[in-house]
């Protein structure tokens, strides 16, 4: 799953109007520049950061066990993974509207 998130937590954590994420199962991930440093950003979630430069690279939470979101912008080739939809669009900033035709979900996308 790949998506652009507009929630206020992602915006604040990344100092950006929206954040593009790609979700992976934990065993699929290998960090070639070393394991991230982690910060518990809420009771349910933790965010991973590059220990060298501080870039946020991951998000995981108890409500998505075994899954990890990776910031697409932190990948070596971010153009290789395109978002499939927007979520938490009900929280988007009015001055940061994307000119794409991707589906927009007010909150989380419907499962299935």
C-alpha angles and dihedrals in degrees: 000000000000125000148155112243121208099181118131093239093058092043092053096042091052099032088232137116090242138354129224114219136187117200121218137173109253095246090057092064130092122171108209095188094052135281116306124251112242135224123190099230094179140354090274103033144056130192125213122218135188106260091216104047106011097239112155107241107164149026128194131171142184090245091062101043115193093010128106129193115216121198105245091212090062094058122105089240108024092169089066093070117053123193117251099204146345123255134191083028088153085073097047120129110251092225092053103064115154118228096223136106097232117135115266122215119196091219129347115350117254113270120248 
